[in-house]
Structure formats: structure tokens, C-alpha cells
């Protein structure tokens, strides 16, 4: 079975940066470059791992990351509570105004 040639590190880095830019999904970037989605996803994981080793997160970044996780959980909780309250308010309004 013939194996394709290796992609240059520059090509891999450009592909990952394009995928991480937010303008395109990983799938779109992979299709446009003619490579597998799974290969590009693996390159991205390796890129992120290597960049963390080169520039480990600072204490401030770690605290912000933890705070972000906490805030995201709180958002989910508040959305759930809001949804419940809206349903309850709708039920009360139906009880008060039976048509």
C-alpha cells in the first residue's frame, strides 16, 4: 500500500491556524485543503499541546480559565431556572385568564 508524502510543518501550521481562526470549521478547512478532517483535528491537538509546552499558561490565565468555566456553569443553571420560571408564569396566566 502506497503512503502519501508528508506534509511540511509550515503547511500543517497554516492549516491549523486557518481552522483556529474561527472563520471556517475544521471540516471546511480540511475539505478545502484536500485532507482528512481527522488528520487536521490531530494536527490541531498536537499544535495546541506544543504551544502549551512552549508557553505554559500563567497564573492569571489559569485563574481566568477557572473563572470562565465557573461562569459557563452558572449561565447554564440560570438559563434552566429562567426557562422554569417562564413556564410557571405561563401556567399562572392560563389559570387567571381561563378563556
Secondary structure, 3 states (H helix, E strand, C coil): CCCCCCCCHHHHHHHHHHHHCCCCCHHHHHHHHCCCHHHHHHHHHHHHHHHHHHCCCCHHHHHHHHHHHHHHHHHHHHHHHHHHHHHHHHHHHHHHCCC
